[in-house]
Amino acid sequence: MGKRHNAYALAGVDVDIEAEASRIMYEASKKTFKNRKGLLGEIVAPFDDFAGLKMVDISRLPKGSYVSLGFDTAGTKVEIAQRVGKHDTIAYDLMAMVCDDALIRGGEPLLVGTNLDIKSLGTDARFLPVIRELAKGYVAAANDANVAIINGEIAQMGTLMHGWGDFPYHWGAACIWAARKEKLLTGKEIRKGDAVVMLREKGFRANGWSLVRKILTAAHGENWHDAKFGRTTLGLAALTPSRIYSRAVVSMYGGFTAPGRIKIHGVAHITGGGVPEKMMRVLRRSKLGARLHGLFEPAEIVSYVQKTGGITDHDAYRAWNMGQGLAIMTPEPEAVIRHAKKYDIDARIAGEIIGKSGVVITSRGAERPGSELRFD
């Protein structure tokens, strides 16, 4: 009789290699359990096995405790990691998207589960180094966000998965977060005269990438990521990982159990839609607006893409973060800035809340810096 093959092997999937990849990610996730030790979200794992049960004890939650769930992905920024062959930072983009969204409502991110869709691991170990790089970033990003990774899945999608190179993948996640009723940020807490403190972002977050890729491909060809950009390449500059603000901001307003240190009335996570959309979304309930005259200037790579693509300042501020990662509305701006500095986060007073709805921005864009942009 000839060599026997199971059905998976006939489809080009090696279950032993897949099991090893799962073990790599599970061993990485175990290193994040310490982030929630002694806190809400502490992991209970009766079986030390990546396929085993992992739970959280919530039997002592007090009245007025709320739990929610948010979903997001690293988007098509994963293609940049695939282009440059560097996979140990993309987890920062993933964790920033799901964990920092919890801050908008005054929540504390606790637990993350991920779903890594790949084309194929093949039938040997040649792609396992990529899995190890992803796992390395997985741990570092979870530590930055102060979350534990409770679960994960690797799915081999075969011909349904397309992307750059011979190991395309897509990475999504869900984040469980908790909040106390009396600490929830609903939008109604924001007051006219509150300062708007911006936390700096030094690259592109995981948004607006279709436009970025289109511009750079038109300017430099299909292999634009190899083009020189100062002392680095366009690909590595574009891959600059998203900053995760969760640990710093949770410690400002206290999270689920700790008392707050600083009065915070609102938070806007500057992702898709940019500063105007995210600010207006947070301000909608209060029917207030914002005048932003002191924004950070965009990162060099962001300005380069804007100039190269001939994108107007108005459109750039709607497509990208333009140097801003998170907005905090507060009557205590100096305290926010000092606290952010403890976490090595650049922060500045970018403007104030005004009585009229809409957002007015003094542009730091490449087209007409210093001009006034209005968004309603």
KEKOLZA-932576 format. One record per residue (C-alpha): residue in three letters; residue number from 1; x, y, z. Coordinates in Angstrom, 3 decimals. Each point is the difference from the previous one (the first is absolute). Example, Ala and Ser with C-alpha at 12.3 -4.5 7.8 and 13.67 -1.06 7.14 Angstrom:
<recs>
<"ALA",1,<12.300,-4.500,7.800>>;
<"SER",2,<1.370,3.440,-0.660>>;
</recs>
This chain:
<recs>
<"MET",1,<0.000,0.000,0.000>>;
<"GLY",2,<1.165,3.554,-0.741>>;
<"LYS",3,<0.428,2.817,2.508>>;
<"ARG",4,<-3.288,0.941,1.609>>;
<"HIS",5,<-1.231,3.606,-0.095>>;
<"ASN",6,<-2.777,1.501,2.045>>;
<"ALA",7,<-2.477,2.357,-1.626>>;
<"TYR",8,<1.758,3.112,1.318>>;
<"ALA",9,<3.352,-1.078,-1.477>>;
<"LEU",10,<-1.613,-0.539,-3.375>>;
<"ALA",11,<-1.191,3.626,0.192>>;
<"GLY",12,<3.528,1.243,0.726>>;
<"VAL",13,<-0.496,0.444,3.762>>;
<"ASP",14,<2.335,-1.644,2.500>>;
<"VAL",15,<-1.823,-0.363,3.316>>;
<"ASP",16,<3.262,-0.474,1.886>>;
<"ILE",17,<1.379,3.310,-1.273>>;
<"GLU",18,<-3.322,1.671,0.799>>;
<"ALA",19,<0.132,-1.415,3.533>>;
<"GLU",20,<3.533,1.350,0.446>>;
<"ALA",21,<-1.108,3.455,-1.176>>;
<"SER",22,<-2.875,-0.121,2.498>>;
<"ARG",23,<2.412,-0.998,2.777>>;
<"ILE",24,<2.244,2.972,-0.835>>;
<"MET",25,<-2.908,2.422,0.311>>;
<"TYR",26,<-1.319,-1.680,3.145>>;
<"GLU",27,<3.377,0.162,1.736>>;
<"ALA",28,<0.118,3.682,-0.922>>;
<"SER",29,<-3.501,0.594,1.366>>;
<"LYS",30,<0.950,-1.606,3.332>>;
<"LYS",31,<2.642,2.695,0.436>>;
<"THR",32,<-2.809,2.582,0.009>>;
<"PHE",33,<-2.037,-1.618,2.789>>;
<"LYS",34,<2.090,1.895,2.583>>;
<"ASN",35,<-1.424,3.302,-1.277>>;
<"ARG",36,<-3.346,-0.724,1.699>>;
<"LYS",37,<1.276,-1.898,3.068>>;
<"GLY",38,<-1.907,1.178,3.077>>;
<"LEU",39,<-2.246,2.201,-2.179>>;
<"LEU",40,<-3.327,-0.377,-1.683>>;
<"GLY",41,<0.726,-2.179,-3.006>>;
<"GLU",42,<2.421,-2.336,1.755>>;
<"ILE",43,<0.265,-3.192,-2.028>>;
<"VAL",44,<-1.073,-3.311,1.502>>;
<"ALA",45,<1.456,-2.876,-2.038>>;
<"PRO",46,<-0.764,-3.421,1.505>>;
<"PHE",47,<1.872,-1.766,-2.816>>;
<"ASP",48,<3.412,1.115,-1.272>>;
<"ASP",49,<-0.802,-0.709,-3.616>>;
<"PHE",50,<-0.586,2.349,-2.935>>;
<"ALA",51,<-3.244,-1.841,-0.680>>;
<"GLY",52,<-0.997,0.083,3.672>>;
<"LEU",53,<-2.606,2.102,1.771>>;
<"LYS",54,<0.933,3.526,1.085>>;
<"MET",55,<-2.443,1.995,2.106>>;
<"VAL",56,<-0.401,3.135,2.110>>;
<"ASP",57,<-1.590,0.021,3.465>>;
<"ILE",58,<-2.663,2.740,0.069>>;
<"SER",59,<-1.951,-1.207,3.031>>;
<"ARG",60,<0.895,3.041,2.127>>;
<"LEU",61,<-0.852,2.796,-2.387>>;
<"PRO",62,<-1.841,2.803,1.830>>;
<"LYS",63,<-3.303,1.484,-1.101>>;
<"GLY",64,<0.459,2.543,-2.758>>;
<"SER",65,<2.668,-2.036,-1.778>>;
<"TYR",66,<-0.159,-0.001,-3.778>>;
<"VAL",67,<1.827,-2.172,-2.506>>;
<"SER",68,<0.162,0.540,-3.749>>;
<"LEU",69,<1.740,-1.455,-3.022>>;
<"GLY",70,<1.716,1.759,-2.889>>;
<"PHE",71,<1.322,-1.382,-3.296>>;
<"ASP",72,<2.541,1.301,-2.495>>;
<"THR",73,<2.916,-1.043,-2.176>>;
<"ALA",74,<3.450,1.221,-0.965>>;
<"GLY",75,<-1.571,0.669,-3.398>>;
<"THR",76,<2.094,-0.062,-3.123>>;
<"LYS",77,<3.006,1.336,1.910>>;
<"VAL",78,<0.915,-3.693,0.261>>;
<"GLU",79,<1.029,0.194,-3.648>>;
<"ILE",80,<2.784,2.425,0.938>>;
<"ALA",81,<1.382,-2.524,2.491>>;
<"GLN",82,<-0.161,-2.642,-2.724>>;
<"ARG",83,<1.747,2.294,-2.498>>;
<"VAL",84,<2.974,0.798,2.255>>;
<"GLY",85,<0.171,-3.417,1.677>>;
<"LYS",86,<-0.326,1.434,3.514>>;
<"HIS",87,<-2.826,-1.419,2.073>>;
<"ASP",88,<0.835,0.821,3.627>>;
<"THR",89,<-1.835,3.364,0.175>>;
<"ILE",90,<-3.330,-0.601,-1.754>>;
<"ALA",91,<-1.520,-1.203,3.287>>;
<"TYR",92,<0.347,3.578,1.282>>;
<"ASP",93,<-2.344,1.154,-2.751>>;
<"LEU",94,<-2.449,-2.765,0.819>>;
<"MET",95,<0.035,0.617,3.764>>;
<"ALA",96,<-0.210,3.771,-0.438>>;
<"MET",97,<-3.155,-0.350,-2.073>>;
<"VAL",98,<-1.917,-2.237,2.395>>;
<"CYS",99,<1.381,1.108,3.382>>;
<"ASP",100,<0.103,3.774,-0.487>>;
<"ASP",101,<-3.616,-0.024,-1.185>>;
<"ALA",102,<-1.002,-1.004,3.553>>;
<"LEU",103,<1.327,3.345,1.254>>;
<"ILE",104,<-2.727,1.890,-1.856>>;
<"ARG",105,<-2.574,-1.168,2.577>>;
<"GLY",106,<2.204,0.064,3.078>>;
<"GLY",107,<0.590,-3.733,-0.143>>;
<"GLU",108,<3.003,-2.065,0.991>>;
<"PRO",109,<1.094,-2.575,-2.599>>;
<"LEU",110,<0.425,-3.391,1.638>>;
<"LEU",111,<0.206,-2.905,-2.413>>;
<"VAL",112,<0.749,-0.456,-3.681>>;
<"GLY",113,<-0.692,-2.879,-2.339>>;
<"THR",114,<1.429,-0.048,-3.519>>;
<"ASN",115,<-0.672,-1.671,-3.314>>;
<"LEU",116,<2.962,-0.394,-2.331>>;
<"ASP",117,<-1.127,-0.926,-3.516>>;
<"ILE",118,<2.865,-1.231,-2.169>>;
<"LYS",119,<0.239,-1.495,-3.459>>;
<"SER",120,<1.971,-3.089,1.044>>;
<"LEU",121,<2.749,-1.142,2.315>>;
<"GLY",122,<1.015,-2.478,-2.666>>;
<"THR",123,<1.276,-3.457,0.809>>;
<"ASP",124,<3.284,0.909,1.679>>;
<"ALA",125,<1.291,2.481,2.597>>;
<"ARG",126,<1.106,2.803,-2.331>>;
<"PHE",127,<-2.720,2.448,1.096>>;
<"LEU",128,<0.301,-0.633,3.735>>;
<"PRO",129,<2.564,2.839,0.398>>;
<"VAL",130,<-2.741,2.399,-1.125>>;
<"ILE",131,<-2.340,-1.435,2.641>>;
<"ARG",132,<2.735,0.491,2.609>>;
<"GLU",133,<0.397,3.647,-1.047>>;
<"LEU",134,<-3.749,0.541,0.248>>;
<"ALA",135,<0.036,-1.639,3.425>>;
<"LYS",136,<2.841,2.239,1.185>>;
<"GLY",137,<-1.996,3.100,-0.911>>;
<"TYR",138,<-3.130,-1.571,1.492>>;
<"VAL",139,<1.602,-0.072,3.451>>;
<"ALA",140,<1.583,3.455,-0.164>>;
<"ALA",141,<-3.189,1.694,-1.226>>;
<"ALA",142,<-2.166,-1.750,2.603>>;
<"ASN",143,<2.404,1.162,2.709>>;
<"ASP",144,<-0.297,3.579,-1.297>>;
<"ALA",145,<-3.790,-0.225,0.123>>;
<"ASN",146,<0.011,-1.846,3.357>>;
<"VAL",147,<-2.273,-2.737,-1.331>>;
<"ALA",148,<0.151,-3.761,0.072>>;
<"ILE",149,<-0.433,-2.005,-3.185>>;
<"ILE",150,<-2.602,-2.570,0.948>>;
<"ASN",151,<-0.386,-1.811,-3.286>>;
<"GLY",152,<0.959,-0.103,-3.657>>;
<"GLU",153,<-0.611,-1.848,-3.219>>;
<"ILE",154,<2.128,-0.680,-3.071>>;
<"ALA",155,<-2.019,-0.769,-3.124>>;
<"GLN",156,<1.589,-1.206,-3.229>>;
<"MET",157,<-2.157,1.517,-2.737>>;
<"GLY",158,<1.721,-1.325,-3.114>>;
<"THR",159,<-0.947,1.683,-3.257>>;
<"LEU",160,<-2.509,2.241,1.782>>;
<"MET",161,<2.915,2.004,1.483>>;
<"HIS",162,<1.872,2.446,-2.197>>;
<"GLY",163,<2.757,2.472,0.816>>;
<"TRP",164,<3.650,0.814,-0.461>>;
<"GLY",165,<2.645,-2.709,-0.235>>;
<"ASP",166,<-0.224,-3.670,0.832>>;
<"PHE",167,<-1.432,0.393,3.509>>;
<"PRO",168,<-2.952,2.416,-0.150>>;
<"TYR",169,<-2.084,0.346,3.142>>;
<"HIS",170,<-2.730,2.067,1.612>>;
<"TRP",171,<-0.220,0.619,3.759>>;
<"GLY",172,<-3.122,0.898,1.937>>;
<"ALA",173,<-0.824,0.148,3.683>>;
<"ALA",174,<-2.705,0.472,2.593>>;
<"CYS",175,<0.550,1.864,3.266>>;
<"ILE",176,<-2.077,-0.458,3.151>>;
<"TRP",177,<-0.080,3.136,2.117>>;
<"ALA",178,<-1.697,0.938,3.253>>;
<"ALA",179,<-1.188,3.261,1.549>>;
<"ARG",180,<-1.815,1.275,3.068>>;
<"LYS",181,<-3.296,1.771,-0.590>>;
<"GLU",182,<1.112,3.123,1.826>>;
<"LYS",183,<3.144,0.250,-2.133>>;
<"LEU",184,<-1.530,-0.480,-3.433>>;
<"LEU",185,<0.737,2.688,-2.574>>;
<"THR",186,<-3.211,0.658,-1.901>>;
<"GLY",187,<0.880,3.287,-1.725>>;
<"LYS",188,<-2.282,2.036,2.259>>;
<"GLU",189,<2.827,0.545,2.495>>;
<"ILE",190,<1.889,2.262,-2.443>>;
<"ARG",191,<-0.224,3.723,0.807>>;
<"LYS",192,<0.564,3.190,-1.958>>;
<"GLY",193,<3.468,1.253,0.881>>;
<"ASP",194,<1.492,-3.462,0.573>>;
<"ALA",195,<3.486,-0.287,-1.437>>;
<"VAL",196,<0.686,-2.507,-2.764>>;
<"VAL",197,<3.290,-1.798,0.645>>;
<"MET",198,<1.388,-1.980,-2.914>>;
<"LEU",199,<2.258,-3.029,0.421>>;
<"ARG",200,<2.497,-0.292,-2.802>>;
<"GLU",201,<0.112,-2.729,-2.644>>;
<"LYS",202,<3.281,-0.298,-1.912>>;
<"GLY",203,<-1.250,-1.898,-3.020>>;
<"PHE",204,<-3.117,-1.281,-1.719>>;
<"ARG",205,<-2.428,-1.886,2.190>>;
<"ALA",206,<-1.869,-2.926,-1.581>>;
<"ASN",207,<-2.212,2.219,-2.163>>;
<"GLY",208,<0.092,1.622,-3.428>>;
<"TRP",209,<2.365,-2.567,-1.457>>;
<"SER",210,<-1.744,-0.500,-3.328>>;
<"LEU",211,<0.737,3.644,-0.825>>;
<"VAL",212,<3.592,-0.238,1.287>>;
<"ARG",213,<0.754,-3.046,-2.132>>;
<"LYS",214,<-1.608,1.544,-3.071>>;
<"ILE",215,<2.096,3.167,0.320>>;
<"LEU",216,<3.296,-1.778,0.622>>;
<"THR",217,<-0.572,-2.543,-2.761>>;
<"ALA",218,<-0.734,2.768,-2.502>>;
<"ALA",219,<3.146,1.884,1.043>>;
<"HIS",220,<2.495,-2.848,0.410>>;
<"GLY",221,<-1.434,-3.079,-1.681>>;
<"GLU",222,<-1.154,-3.303,1.403>>;
<"ASN",223,<3.094,-0.412,2.190>>;
<"TRP",224,<-0.335,3.450,1.599>>;
<"HIS",225,<0.862,-1.427,3.400>>;
<"ASP",226,<3.651,-0.401,-1.057>>;
<"ALA",227,<0.411,3.692,-0.960>>;
<"LYS",228,<2.416,1.992,2.165>>;
<"PHE",229,<-1.551,2.386,2.513>>;
<"GLY",230,<2.653,1.884,1.933>>;
<"ARG",231,<2.009,-2.548,1.971>>;
<"THR",232,<-2.620,-2.706,-0.434>>;
<"THR",233,<-2.445,-1.193,-2.651>>;
<"LEU",234,<-3.550,1.021,-0.788>>;
<"GLY",235,<-1.198,-3.410,1.130>>;
<"LEU",236,<1.616,0.157,3.442>>;
<"ALA",237,<-1.094,3.608,0.523>>;
<"ALA",238,<-3.563,-0.910,-0.940>>;
<"LEU",239,<0.088,-2.965,2.377>>;
<"THR",240,<0.685,2.206,3.062>>;
<"PRO",241,<-2.220,-1.699,2.607>>;
<"SER",242,<-3.037,1.655,1.542>>;
<"ARG",243,<0.438,1.349,3.504>>;
<"ILE",244,<-2.167,-1.699,2.634>>;
<"TYR",245,<-1.422,2.481,2.529>>;
<"SER",246,<-2.121,-2.335,2.128>>;
<"ARG",247,<2.247,-0.474,3.021>>;
<"ALA",248,<0.741,3.733,0.352>>;
<"VAL",249,<-3.576,1.225,-0.444>>;
<"VAL",250,<-1.572,-2.680,2.205>>;
<"SER",251,<2.336,1.087,2.787>>;
<"MET",252,<-1.220,3.587,-0.489>>;
<"TYR",253,<-3.702,-0.676,0.518>>;
<"GLY",254,<0.425,-3.016,2.214>>;
<"GLY",255,<-1.328,-2.845,-2.101>>;
<"PHE",256,<-2.311,-2.520,1.610>>;
<"THR",257,<1.254,-0.084,3.595>>;
<"ALA",258,<2.646,2.654,0.651>>;
<"PRO",259,<-0.985,3.574,0.911>>;
<"GLY",260,<0.502,2.547,-2.763>>;
<"ARG",261,<2.949,2.403,0.159>>;
<"ILE",262,<-1.165,2.528,-2.598>>;
<"LYS",263,<-3.392,1.325,-1.079>>;
<"ILE",264,<-0.734,-1.193,-3.521>>;
<"HIS",265,<-3.246,0.963,-1.704>>;
<"GLY",266,<0.474,-1.655,-3.375>>;
<"VAL",267,<2.345,-2.046,-2.191>>;
<"ALA",268,<0.196,-0.262,-3.793>>;
<"HIS",269,<2.079,-2.707,-1.690>>;
<"ILE",270,<1.347,1.497,-3.233>>;
<"THR",271,<-0.376,-2.790,-2.545>>;
<"GLY",272,<-2.167,-0.264,-3.136>>;
<"GLY",273,<-1.531,3.366,-0.887>>;
<"GLY",274,<2.863,1.817,1.654>>;
<"VAL",275,<-0.196,2.815,2.545>>;
<"PRO",276,<-3.248,1.627,-1.222>>;
<"GLU",277,<-2.116,-3.161,-0.181>>;
<"LYS",278,<1.188,-1.445,3.310>>;
<"MET",279,<-0.303,3.307,1.859>>;
<"MET",280,<-3.481,0.694,-1.380>>;
<"ARG",281,<-1.130,-3.508,0.918>>;
<"VAL",282,<0.999,0.516,3.651>>;
<"LEU",283,<-1.458,3.539,0.102>>;
<"ARG",284,<-3.283,-0.835,-1.702>>;
<"ARG",285,<-1.891,-0.706,3.211>>;
<"SER",286,<1.072,3.217,1.699>>;
<"LYS",287,<-0.656,2.038,-3.182>>;
<"LEU",288,<3.318,1.749,0.536>>;
<"GLY",289,<2.939,0.487,-2.342>>;
<"ALA",290,<3.764,0.385,0.097>>;
<"ARG",291,<2.555,2.544,-1.162>>;
<"LEU",292,<3.377,-1.683,-0.503>>;
<"HIS",293,<2.826,2.475,-0.544>>;
<"GLY",294,<2.923,-1.913,1.508>>;
<"LEU",295,<0.040,-3.436,-1.629>>;
<"PHE",296,<3.173,-2.018,-0.401>>;
<"GLU",297,<1.567,0.139,-3.439>>;
<"PRO",298,<-0.371,-3.216,-2.005>>;
<"ALA",299,<2.804,-2.547,-0.018>>;
<"GLU",300,<2.480,0.422,-2.849>>;
<"ILE",301,<-1.327,-3.078,-1.809>>;
<"VAL",302,<-3.582,1.319,0.219>>;
<"SER",303,<0.981,3.408,-1.409>>;
<"TYR",304,<1.966,-1.695,-2.772>>;
<"VAL",305,<-2.986,-2.085,-1.058>>;
<"GLN",306,<-2.271,3.062,0.074>>;
<"LYS",307,<2.386,2.048,-2.152>>;
<"THR",308,<0.691,-2.862,-2.396>>;
<"GLY",309,<-3.692,-0.681,-0.507>>;
<"GLY",310,<-1.013,3.652,-0.264>>;
<"ILE",311,<-2.558,-0.513,2.778>>;
<"THR",312,<-1.599,3.172,1.361>>;
<"ASP",313,<0.324,0.762,3.699>>;
<"HIS",314,<-3.770,-0.334,0.350>>;
<"ASP",315,<0.022,-3.510,-1.446>>;
<"ALA",316,<3.191,-1.008,1.835>>;
<"TYR",317,<-1.532,0.826,3.383>>;
<"ARG",318,<-2.994,-2.158,-0.883>>;
<"ALA",319,<2.076,-2.947,-1.231>>;
<"TRP",320,<2.885,-0.214,2.502>>;
<"ASN",321,<0.843,0.847,3.599>>;
<"MET",322,<2.472,2.717,-1.130>>;
<"GLY",323,<2.139,-0.323,3.125>>;
<"GLN",324,<-2.800,-0.478,2.542>>;
<"GLY",325,<-0.777,-3.346,1.659>>;
<"LEU",326,<-2.438,0.799,2.803>>;
<"ALA",327,<-1.863,3.110,1.149>>;
<"ILE",328,<-0.812,0.551,3.674>>;
<"MET",329,<-2.554,2.624,1.049>>;
<"THR",330,<0.810,1.179,3.497>>;
<"PRO",331,<-0.089,2.975,2.400>>;
<"GLU",332,<3.464,-1.102,1.198>>;
<"PRO",333,<2.181,0.048,-3.126>>;
<"GLU",334,<3.353,0.486,1.720>>;
<"ALA",335,<-0.629,-3.039,2.198>>;
<"VAL",336,<-0.784,-2.086,-3.095>>;
<"ILE",337,<3.204,1.164,-1.704>>;
<"ARG",338,<2.133,-0.757,3.056>>;
<"HIS",339,<-1.556,-3.435,0.416>>;
<"ALA",340,<0.423,-0.881,-3.681>>;
<"LYS",341,<3.681,0.912,0.238>>;
<"LYS",342,<0.465,-2.698,2.665>>;
<"TYR",343,<-0.921,-2.500,-2.718>>;
<"ASP",344,<2.287,1.624,-2.567>>;
<"ILE",345,<-2.980,1.399,-1.905>>;
<"ASP",346,<0.224,3.471,-1.527>>;
<"ALA",347,<-3.072,2.070,0.858>>;
<"ARG",348,<-0.988,3.625,-0.484>>;
<"ILE",349,<-2.961,2.333,0.308>>;
<"ALA",350,<-1.393,-0.017,-3.525>>;
<"GLY",351,<-3.067,2.185,0.503>>;
<"GLU",352,<-3.238,0.348,1.913>>;
<"ILE",353,<-3.665,-0.929,-0.020>>;
<"ILE",354,<-2.275,2.717,-1.382>>;
<"GLY",355,<-3.730,0.588,0.151>>;
<"LYS",356,<-0.651,-0.346,-3.725>>;
<"SER",357,<-0.074,-3.475,-1.564>>;
<"GLY",358,<2.614,-1.002,-2.559>>;
<"VAL",359,<3.785,-0.197,0.037>>;
<"VAL",360,<2.349,2.807,-1.063>>;
<"ILE",361,<3.622,-1.002,-0.630>>;
<"THR",362,<3.062,2.154,-0.541>>;
<"SER",363,<1.721,-2.159,-2.580>>;
<"ARG",364,<3.477,-1.478,0.408>>;
<"GLY",365,<-0.413,-1.732,-3.347>>;
<"ALA",366,<2.314,0.208,-3.002>>;
<"GLU",367,<-2.327,1.999,-2.260>>;
<"ARG",368,<-0.675,3.208,1.947>>;
<"PRO",369,<1.413,-0.138,3.535>>;
<"GLY",370,<-1.571,2.613,2.243>>;
<"SER",371,<-3.264,0.131,-1.957>>;
<"GLU",372,<-3.317,-0.571,1.740>>;
<"LEU",373,<-1.999,-3.108,-0.832>>;
<"ARG",374,<-3.663,-0.326,0.971>>;
<"PHE",375,<-1.864,-3.289,0.379>>;
<"ASP",376,<-3.735,-0.245,0.773>>;
</recs>
